[in-house]
Amino acid sequence: MMLKFAAVVGLVLWGGSAEAIKWDFDDGTRQGWSAKEDLVWGGTREFHQFPGEVEDGVWRIEVDPAVTKGSYAEPRVELISSTIGYDSGLFDHVRIRCRTVHHRPTIGNFALAWTSEHNAMPSGWDPAFAILLRDIVYTTEWQEVVVSLVGRDEKIWEGLLKDIRLSFALDLSEAESASDVVAWFEIDWIELTGVGELLQGELPPPPVEYLRLDEAGLFAPPLFYPIAPGIGNGHGFAGAQKGVLTDLDGDGDLDLFAVWDYTQTKKWGIKAGWLMGLNDGHGVLELRRIEEVAAAGTGEMTAFGGYLEILGADLTGDGQDEIVMLKSDPERTVTEVWSIGPDLQVEVLVQIEDRGITDVADWDGDGRVELFVEGSTALEVWDVEQGGWTSSEVAAAPNHVSYRIGDLTGDGLLDAVWIPIVGQANTWSVGTLGDEFQRNEVFEFEAWKPLLGVGDFDGDGQVDVLTEFTRDRFEGSKGLVWLSKSASGVESAVLYDDRLFRLSPVEMRDLNADGVEDWVFIGGDRASGFGVFVEWGGSVKPTQAGERHRLSGSATNVLSGDMDGDGDLDLVVLDPILGGVHVLKSSLAEQPTAVLTPAAARPALHRLGDSYPNPFNPAVVLPLDLATDAAGVSLTVYDVLGRRVQQVWDGPLEAGPHRFVWDGRDAAGKAVAAGVYIYQVEVDGRVEAKKTTKLP
């Protein structure tokens, strides 16, 4: 078939030389630009960045759906600039120099969208907000795509320009095989040009403010373990917990119970259900059971319903946690309590109709927690007495629903937090549960605000709360604000403004054993990437003080629990795109580089263990057992050509098992390429080596 080049009005030949703003990537960075899957707005995939590197001034992006975990069969990529900040009236053309890395030209299309002072559509295939160019032939040689903005409606292209978005469908033909799909797309430069530079001269690219990630601290770098695509991606309201760490098989280790919702491709539809991942005792989770509830369109648990929220607690007093799950389909909402048997079989103990999960707490002082659920405005407690389930209403708040139950101020009394029903109230209410519900604190606002966390963060005996800075229709929750009550009213402290995207609920636990709750969540921005943010609680309000760990993929929830039995709280992050979990081990009671055990646990011989996970990305654990103290231990990573990549350890070590973490980077701090690597240990002259594989 003969390839044709056709375009609507707006694609023009460029003969000028003006350069108002040019991103040329010559400094080896993406200069604030990011790449994600095209035609995906909102939700997890909105922030799933495609892999790519800048080398010799060329931004090379991997677009193969088999690698990027794309939801389309054909490669689609959207490039998003960082904040531009200039008046859009200065520019009248957009130019891009690009090419595909492929064995043939491909037919696709191109679109330009933008966000400006008078255009609030951050993504757009709406013709009012984007110029569509169809039937473009993408060549394997460098080509320029030029878009004219001359004559555009002033209401659309005017005002302060926040960002521009360039969308490329790189192969809309039916590829004969997966190997025939475009795998790489390259950008040489991107320009905004126009008459503005005639008046002001050439404008420099706007500066990019990067968030600092990869800041070491209490937690080791994340290790990824594959489980199942879609893990933690169940449907439900923002902030719903999609996983819980609990002992499922009764062996004393924390396992994972999570929902999953997997869109294979647009062609194959959606699968949804739940899964169990069991712990090997060292914090490594492996899939043991997965149950599909129903595919989309069956009339049961469809893509528009599913499992919304889950938690785990011992509600029956048998020493084993039950699973509490809120689920919904188009005709029914129900909270169920499940018992998990030794063979991992599920028994439904009770179904609570038309009620959502609030929390668990010891209501009657018997040392066992009860389940609190909410109806339209009433709070109920469900208890087990002589093998039967009973319920009673304990409080009510008009136009509000219950959010959390617990001793929030350390006075020994249970407190309840109520949040408003959207559109019916703009207040949060906090009070003590007893014979009568006493409202102790009321937070009132001009408009509805979500509540992200609650507790006494600074130890003054008063309830503090977390909320978002702002919210975007497509990009969701942004920023983080601390609110507290004082004699003069509500005081606020902005911890992060709208430059930070928050992608998960805020998990609140005392992670460093100082007696004060800390906060952990998934956040970041498009220019810097995304990762785990840990904020330390204490007497001084945190101002971006803590540690951060960069993540690949796109995470939805972060859970905390002791995964390796050392008494410290570790972090487990659910990643539906990569289809697994990132585990961050705490080093609170450990040496920074190795874990030592008592002499009774010393091995009989020196032994270099098998790396895990294998294959890995981005980091891997290299185990080493020493039978005796060693004066000289060298652990080094080499590539398959024998070139040294990274010196992981060099020095003395005490006897016992040790775990070393290689972060997948070379001595210069640059991430190494996918492939096979050799890790070699030399202990007092004795050498041993093994292989490990890094994934793309």
C-alpha positions in Angstrom: 0.0 0.0 0.0 1.3 3.4 -0.9 1.9 5.6 2.2 0.3 9.1 1.9 0.9 12.3 3.8 -2.2 14.3 4.5 -2.9 16.9 7.2 -5.7 19.3 8.1 -5.1 23.1 7.9 -2.4 23.9 10.5 0.5 21.7 9.2 2.7 24.1 7.3 6.2 24.2 5.7 8.5 26.3 7.9 10.9 28.7 6.3 11.6 31.1 9.1 14.5 31.1 11.5 13.0 32.6 14.6 13.4 30.6 17.8 11.4 32.0 20.8 11.8 29.0 23.1 13.8 25.8 22.2 14.1 22.6 24.3 17.2 20.9 22.7 18.0 18.4 25.5 21.7 19.2 25.0 22.3 19.2 28.7 21.5 15.5 28.9 18.1 16.0 30.7 14.5 16.1 29.5 14.4 19.8 30.6 11.1 19.3 32.4 9.3 17.3 29.7 7.7 13.9 30.5 6.3 11.1 28.4 3.2 8.9 29.2 0.6 6.9 27.3 -1.6 8.9 25.0 -5.4 8.9 25.3 -5.2 8.1 29.0 -6.5 10.8 31.4 -6.9 10.5 35.2 -6.3 7.6 37.4 -3.1 5.5 37.8 -2.0 5.7 34.1 -2.1 9.4 34.0 1.2 9.4 35.9 2.8 6.2 34.4 5.9 7.6 32.7 7.4 5.8 29.7 11.0 4.7 30.0 13.6 6.8 28.1 17.0 8.4 28.2 18.6 11.5 26.8 21.9 10.9 25.1 23.9 13.2 22.8 21.1 15.8 22.8 18.4 13.3 21.7 15.5 12.2 23.9 14.9 8.5 23.1 11.5 7.1 24.4 10.6 3.4 24.6 7.0 3.2 23.3 6.5 -0.5 22.7 3.2 -1.4 24.5 4.7 -4.7 25.6 7.4 -2.8 27.5 5.4 0.3 28.6 2.5 -1.9 29.8 0.3 0.2 27.5 -3.5 -0.3 27.3 -3.5 0.0 23.5 -2.1 -2.5 21.1 -0.4 0.3 19.0 2.3 2.6 20.4 0.9 6.0 21.6 2.9 8.6 23.5 2.0 12.0 24.9 4.8 14.5 25.7 3.9 17.0 28.5 6.0 20.1 29.1 6.7 21.5 32.6 5.2 24.9 33.5 6.0 27.4 30.7 4.7 30.6 32.3 4.9 32.9 29.2 2.0 34.7 27.5 0.7 32.3 24.8 0.2 35.3 22.5 4.0 35.5 22.0 3.9 32.3 20.0 2.2 31.3 16.8 3.9 28.1 15.8 5.0 24.8 17.4 7.8 22.8 15.8 9.0 19.3 16.6 11.9 17.4 15.1 11.4 13.7 15.5 11.7 10.2 14.0 10.8 6.6 14.8 13.5 3.9 15.3 12.0 1.2 13.1 12.5 -0.7 9.9 9.8 1.1 8.0 7.7 4.3 7.9 4.4 4.1 9.8 1.0 5.8 9.5 -0.3 7.6 12.6 -1.6 10.9 13.8 -0.5 13.9 15.8 -2.3 16.3 18.2 -1.5 19.4 20.1 -3.2 20.4 23.3 -2.4 23.0 26.0 -3.4 24.4 29.3 -3.6 28.2 29.5 -5.4 30.9 31.5 -8.5 30.5 29.3 -8.2 26.8 28.5 -8.7 24.5 31.5 -8.4 21.3 29.6 -5.1 19.7 30.6 -5.5 16.9 28.1 -7.5 17.3 24.9 -8.9 15.6 21.9 -11.8 18.1 21.9 -11.5 20.0 18.6 -12.1 23.2 20.5 -8.8 22.7 22.4 -6.6 20.8 20.1 -5.4 20.8 16.5 -5.6 17.3 15.1 -3.4 16.1 12.3 -4.2 12.8 10.8 -2.6 10.4 8.4 0.9 11.5 9.2 3.7 9.3 7.9 6.3 8.9 10.7 9.6 8.3 9.0 12.8 6.7 10.2 14.7 9.8 9.2 14.5 13.1 11.0 11.4 15.1 10.1 9.9 18.3 11.3 6.2 18.6 12.3 5.1 22.3 12.3 1.8 23.5 13.7 0.5 27.0 12.9 -1.6 28.7 15.6 -2.2 31.8 13.5 -5.9 32.7 13.4 -6.9 30.6 16.4 -9.8 31.8 18.5 -8.4 34.3 21.0 -10.5 32.7 23.8 -8.6 29.5 23.3 -5.0 30.5 22.6 -4.3 33.5 24.9 -3.2 34.2 28.5 -0.6 32.6 30.6 0.6 29.3 29.1 0.9 26.6 31.7 1.9 23.7 29.5 1.6 22.2 26.0 1.0 18.5 25.2 2.1 16.7 22.1 0.3 13.5 21.2 1.7 10.9 18.8 0.0 7.8 17.6 2.9 6.1 15.9 1.4 3.2 14.1 -2.3 2.8 13.5 -2.0 0.0 11.0 -2.5 -3.6 11.9 1.0 -4.9 12.7 1.5 -8.4 11.7 3.4 -9.3 14.9 4.6 -7.8 18.1 8.0 -7.4 16.7 6.6 -5.3 13.9 5.4 -2.6 16.4 7.4 0.7 16.7 9.6 0.3 19.8 11.4 3.6 20.0 10.6 7.3 19.3 13.2 10.0 19.3 12.9 13.8 19.8 15.8 16.1 18.7 14.2 19.3 19.8 10.9 21.1 20.5 10.3 24.8 19.8 7.6 27.5 20.4 8.2 30.2 17.9 6.4 33.4 17.0 6.4 37.2 16.6 7.1 37.7 20.3 10.9 37.4 19.9 10.9 40.3 17.5 9.9 42.5 20.5 11.6 40.7 23.4 14.4 38.8 21.7 14.8 35.0 22.0 13.2 33.8 25.2 15.1 31.2 27.4 13.3 28.0 28.3 11.5 28.4 31.6 13.5 27.0 34.6 12.5 23.6 36.0 12.1 23.1 39.7 12.9 19.5 40.5 11.8 17.6 43.6 14.6 15.9 45.4 14.1 12.1 45.2 16.4 9.3 46.1 17.1 10.8 49.6 18.4 8.0 51.8 17.4 7.6 55.4 15.6 5.0 57.5 14.4 2.9 54.6 16.5 0.9 52.2 16.0 1.4 48.4 12.8 -0.2 47.1 12.9 -3.8 45.9 10.3 -4.9 43.3 8.5 -8.2 43.4 6.1 -9.2 40.6 2.7 -10.5 41.6 -0.1 -9.7 39.2 -1.0 -6.8 36.8 -3.6 -4.4 38.2 -2.8 -5.1 41.9 -4.3 -2.3 44.0 -6.1 -0.8 41.1 -9.7 -1.6 42.2 -12.5 0.9 41.6 -13.7 3.1 44.4 -13.5 6.6 45.9 -10.3 8.5 46.2 -8.4 7.5 49.4 -9.8 4.0 49.6 -7.4 1.4 50.9 -6.8 -1.3 48.2 -4.6 -3.7 50.2 -3.9 -4.9 53.8 -1.0 -6.7 55.4 -2.1 -9.6 57.6 -1.2 -13.1 58.4 -3.2 -15.1 55.9 -1.7 -18.6 56.3 -1.1 -18.6 60.1 2.7 -18.8 60.0 3.4 -15.6 61.9 4.5 -13.6 58.9 2.6 -10.6 57.4 1.1 -11.5 54.0 -0.8 -9.4 51.5 -4.5 -9.3 50.6 -5.3 -6.9 47.8 -7.8 -6.0 45.2 -6.9 -6.0 41.5 -8.4 -4.6 38.4 -6.6 -5.3 35.2 -7.2 -3.7 31.8 -5.4 -6.0 29.4 -6.0 -3.9 26.3 -8.9 -1.9 24.9 -9.6 -4.9 22.8 -9.8 -7.5 25.6 -11.5 -5.5 28.3 -11.2 -5.7 32.1 -10.7 -8.4 34.7 -11.3 -7.7 38.4 -11.1 -9.5 41.7 -8.8 -10.1 44.6 -5.5 -11.9 45.4 -3.3 -13.2 48.1 0.5 -12.8 48.2 2.4 -14.9 50.8 5.5 -13.8 52.7 8.6 -16.1 52.6 9.6 -14.8 56.1 12.1 -12.3 54.7 9.6 -9.8 53.2 9.5 -11.4 49.7 5.9 -11.7 48.5 4.8 -14.3 46.0 1.3 -14.8 44.5 -0.5 -17.7 46.0 -4.1 -17.2 45.1 -6.0 -15.0 42.7 -9.8 -14.9 42.1 -11.5 -13.2 39.2 -15.0 -11.9 40.2 -16.3 -11.1 36.8 -15.2 -9.5 33.6 -16.7 -6.2 32.4 -20.2 -6.5 30.9 -21.3 -9.7 32.8 -23.9 -7.9 34.9 -22.3 -8.8 38.1 -19.1 -7.1 39.5 -18.5 -5.0 36.4 -15.9 -2.4 35.6 -18.2 0.2 37.2 -18.3 -1.6 40.5 -16.0 -4.0 42.3 -14.1 -4.2 45.6 -13.8 -0.7 46.9 -12.0 -0.8 50.2 -10.5 -3.5 52.6 -9.0 -3.8 56.0 -7.8 -6.6 58.3 -8.5 -7.1 62.0 -9.2 -9.9 64.5 -12.9 -9.4 65.1 -13.8 -12.8 66.4 -11.0 -13.2 69.0 -9.6 -16.3 67.5 -6.1 -14.8 67.1 -6.4 -14.7 63.3 -7.3 -11.5 61.4 -10.5 -11.4 59.4 -10.8 -9.5 56.1 -13.4 -6.7 56.0 -14.3 -5.7 52.5 -16.6 -3.1 51.0 -17.8 -4.0 47.6 -20.4 -2.8 45.2 -22.1 -3.5 41.9 -24.7 -1.4 40.0 -27.5 -2.8 42.2 -26.0 -3.4 45.6 -23.5 -2.2 48.2 -22.4 -4.5 51.0 -19.7 -4.8 53.6 -18.6 -8.4 54.2 -16.4 -10.0 56.9 -14.3 -12.9 55.6 -12.5 -15.6 57.5 -9.4 -17.1 55.8 -8.8 -20.8 56.5 -5.5 -22.6 56.7 -5.9 -23.7 53.1 -6.6 -20.0 52.1 -10.2 -20.7 51.5 -12.7 -17.9 52.2 -15.8 -18.1 54.4 -18.2 -15.2 54.5 -19.1 -14.6 58.2 -21.5 -11.8 57.9 -22.9 -9.4 55.2 -23.9 -5.9 56.2 -26.2 -4.3 53.6 -25.9 -0.7 52.6 -23.1 0.1 55.0 -19.6 1.3 54.4 -16.4 0.6 56.4 -15.4 3.3 58.9 -12.8 1.7 61.2 -12.1 -0.9 64.0 -11.6 -0.1 67.6 -12.2 -1.7 71.1 -15.6 -0.2 71.8 -16.6 -2.2 75.0 -13.2 -2.5 76.6 -13.0 -6.3 76.3 -9.6 -6.2 74.6 -11.0 -7.2 71.2 -11.7 -4.7 68.4 -15.2 -4.2 67.0 -16.2 -3.1 63.5 -17.6 0.3 62.9 -19.7 0.9 59.8 -21.6 3.9 58.5 -24.9 4.3 56.8 -26.3 7.5 55.4 -25.4 9.5 58.5 -25.4 7.0 61.3 -22.5 5.2 62.9 -23.0 1.5 63.9 -20.8 -0.9 65.8 -20.9 -4.6 64.9 -19.7 -7.2 67.5 -19.5 -10.9 67.9 -21.3 -12.3 71.0 -21.5 -16.1 71.6 -20.8 -16.7 67.9 -23.5 -14.3 66.6 -23.2 -10.8 65.2 -25.0 -7.9 66.9 -25.2 -4.3 65.9 -26.1 -1.0 67.6 -26.2 2.6 66.6 -23.7 4.7 68.6 -23.8 8.2 67.0 -25.2 10.2 64.1 -24.3 13.4 62.4 -26.7 15.0 59.8 -25.2 15.6 56.4 -22.0 13.8 57.4 -20.5 10.3 57.3 -18.0 8.8 59.8 -14.4 8.7 58.7 -12.2 7.3 61.5 -12.5 5.9 65.0 -9.6 6.0 67.6 -8.0 7.7 70.5 -6.8 10.7 68.6 -5.5 12.8 71.5 -4.1 10.2 73.9 -6.7 10.7 76.6 -7.9 7.1 76.7 -11.3 7.9 75.1 -12.5 6.9 71.6 -12.9 9.8 69.2 -15.0 9.8 66.0 -14.2 12.0 62.9 -17.1 12.9 60.6 -16.6 14.3 57.1 -19.3 16.0 55.0 -21.4 14.5 52.3 -20.3 16.3 49.1 -22.7 19.2 48.4 -24.4 19.0 51.7 -21.9 20.5 54.2 -18.5 22.1 54.4 -17.4 21.0 57.9 -15.4 18.3 59.6 -16.5 17.3 63.1 -14.3 15.6 65.7 -15.7 14.4 69.0 -15.7 11.8 71.8 -17.8 8.6 71.6 -19.8 7.8 74.8 -23.3 7.7 76.0 -23.7 10.8 73.8 -21.5 12.0 71.0 -19.7 15.2 72.1 -18.5 17.4 69.3 -15.2 18.8 70.6 -13.8 20.3 67.4 -15.5 21.6 64.3 -13.5 22.7 61.2 -15.5 24.9 58.9 -14.6 25.9 55.3 -16.0 27.9 52.5 -16.0 24.9 50.2 -15.9 21.1 50.5 -12.5 19.7 51.4 -11.3 16.1 51.6 -9.8 14.8 54.8 -6.5 12.9 54.2 -5.3 12.3 57.8 -6.2 13.0 61.4 -4.4 12.9 64.7 -2.4 14.8 67.2 0.7 15.5 65.1 2.5 17.9 67.4 1.6 16.5 70.8 -0.4 19.4 72.1 -3.5 17.4 72.9 -5.5 18.9 70.1 -6.7 17.2 66.9 -4.8 18.1 63.7 -5.8 17.2 60.2 -4.3 16.9 56.7 -6.0 18.1 53.6 -5.0 18.8 50.0 -3.8 22.1 48.6 -6.0 22.0 45.5 -7.6 19.5 43.2 -7.6 19.1 39.4 -10.3 17.4 37.4 -7.8 15.2 35.5 -4.7 15.2 37.6 -6.4 14.7 40.9 -5.2 15.8 44.4 -2.3 18.2 44.6 -0.3 19.4 47.6 -0.6 18.8 51.3 -1.8 21.2 54.0 -1.7 20.8 57.8 -4.7 22.3 59.7 -4.9 22.8 63.5 -7.3 24.6 65.8 -6.3 27.5 68.0 -8.1 30.2 70.0 -8.2 32.4 66.9 -9.6 29.7 64.6 -8.1 27.3 62.1 -4.4 27.7 61.4 -2.9 26.2 58.3 0.6 25.3 57.1 1.2 24.5 53.5 3.6 21.5 53.4 3.4 21.1 49.6 1.7 23.3 47.1 0.1 22.3 43.8 3.5 21.4 42.2 3.2 18.1 44.1 0.8 15.4 42.8 -0.3 13.1 45.6 -1.1 9.7 44.1 -2.1 7.7 47.2 -3.8 8.0 50.6 -1.6 9.2 53.5 -0.6 6.2 55.6 -0.1 7.3 59.3 2.1 5.2 61.5 4.9 5.7 64.0 7.7 4.5 61.6 10.7 5.5 63.6 9.5 4.4 67.1 9.6 7.9 68.6 6.0 7.8 69.9 4.7 10.2 67.2 2.8 9.3 64.1 4.7 9.8 60.8 3.2 10.2 57.3 4.0 8.3 54.2 2.4 8.7 50.7 3.1 8.4 47.0 3.8 11.7 45.3 6.0 13.6 42.9 5.6 15.5 39.7 6.1 14.8 35.9 9.4 16.5 35.7 11.0 14.8 38.7 9.2 11.5 38.7 7.3 9.8 41.5 8.3 8.0 44.7 7.6 7.3 48.4 7.5 10.4 50.6 8.1 9.9 54.3 7.4 12.9 56.6 8.5 12.7 60.2 6.0 13.7 62.9 7.1 15.5 66.0 6.9 18.7 68.1 8.0 20.8 65.1 5.7 20.7 62.1 7.5 19.1 59.1 8.3 21.3 56.2 9.3 18.8 53.5 11.7 17.2 56.0 12.0 13.4 55.7 13.2 11.0 53.1 12.0 10.1 49.6 12.6 7.1 47.4 12.1 7.1 43.7 9.8 4.4 42.2 9.4 3.0 38.7 5.9 2.2 37.5 2.9 4.0 39.0 1.9 3.2 42.6 -1.6 3.5 44.2 -1.2 2.6 47.9 1.5 2.3 50.5 1.1 -0.1 53.4 3.2 -0.5 56.5 4.1 -3.6 58.6 7.0 -5.7 59.8 7.7 -7.8 56.8 10.9 -9.5 57.9 10.2 -10.1 61.6 12.9 -7.7 62.9 10.4 -5.6 64.9 10.6 -2.6 62.6 7.9 -1.3 60.3 8.7 -1.7 56.6 6.8 -0.2 53.6 5.0 -2.1 50.9 3.8 -0.2 47.8 1.2 -1.5 45.4 2.0 -1.0 41.7 -0.8 -1.9 39.3 1.2 -1.0 36.1 4.3 -3.1 36.8 2.0 -5.6 38.4 3.6 -6.1 41.8 4.9 -4.5 45.0 7.9 -2.4 45.9 9.2 -3.3 49.4 11.3 -0.8 51.4 13.0 -2.4 54.4 13.5 -0.4 57.6 17.0 -0.2 59.0 16.0 1.2 62.4 17.7 -1.6 64.3 20.3 -2.5 61.7 23.6 -1.4 60.4 23.3 0.7 57.2 24.7 -1.9 54.8 24.2 -5.3 56.4 21.9 -7.2 58.8 23.8 -9.1 61.5 22.3 -11.9 63.6 23.5 -13.5 66.8 26.4 -16.0 66.9 23.9 -18.9 67.2 22.7 -18.1 63.6 26.2 -18.0 62.1 26.6 -20.3 59.0 29.1 -23.2 59.0 30.8 -21.9 55.8 31.2 -18.7 53.9 28.4 -18.6 51.2 27.3 -16.1 48.6 23.5 -16.4 48.3 21.2 -16.2 45.3 20.1 -12.6 44.6 16.4 -11.6 45.0 14.3 -10.6 43.3 15.8 -12.1 40.2 15.2 -10.7 37.6 15.1 -7.3 39.3 14.3 -3.6 38.7 15.5 -1.2 40.0 17.3 -2.8 43.0 18.4 -6.2 44.1 19.5 -7.9 47.4 22.8 -9.7 47.4 23.0 -12.2 50.4 26.3 -13.2 52.0 26.8 -15.6 54.9 30.1 -15.5 56.9 31.1 -18.3 59.1 33.7 -16.2 60.9 34.8 -12.6 61.2 36.5 -11.5 58.0 39.2 -8.8 57.9 38.7 -8.2 54.2 35.5 -8.6 52.2 35.0 -7.2 48.7 31.6 -7.4 47.0 31.7 -6.2 43.4 29.3 -6.1 40.4 30.6 -6.7 36.9 29.0 -6.7 33.5 29.3 -9.8 31.2 32.4 -8.3 29.6 34.2 -8.3 33.0 34.1 -4.5 33.4 33.6 -3.4 37.0 30.2 -1.7 37.4 29.9 -1.0 41.2 31.8 -1.7 44.4 29.0 -2.6 46.8 31.2 -3.4 49.9 34.9 -3.3 50.6 36.1 -3.7 54.2 35.8 -6.0 57.3 32.6 -7.8 58.3 31.5 -9.7 61.4 30.3 -13.3 61.2 26.7 -14.0 60.3 24.2 -13.4 57.5 24.4 -10.1 55.7 22.1 -8.5 53.1 23.6 -6.0 50.6 21.5 -3.8 48.3 22.7 -2.9 44.8 20.6 -0.1 43.5 21.2 -1.0 39.8 23.5 2.0 39.2 27.1 2.3 38.3 29.9 4.0 40.2 28.9 7.4 38.6 25.3 6.9 39.9 23.8 6.3 36.4 21.2 3.5 36.1 22.8 0.5 34.2 21.1 -1.0 31.1 19.0 -4.1 31.3 20.9 -7.4 31.0 22.9 -10.0 32.9 25.4 -8.9 35.6 27.9 -10.8 37.7 28.2 -10.2 41.5 31.4 -11.5 43.0 32.6 -11.7 46.6 36.1 -12.1 47.8 36.5 -13.1 51.5 40.1 -13.2 52.7 41.3 -14.4 49.3 38.4 -16.8 48.6 36.4 -15.8 45.5 32.8 -16.8 44.6 30.5 -15.3 41.9 26.9 -15.6 40.7 24.6 -14.0 38.1 21.7 -11.6 38.4 19.5 -10.1 35.7 18.1 -6.5 35.4 14.8 -6.0 33.7 14.2 -3.1 31.3 
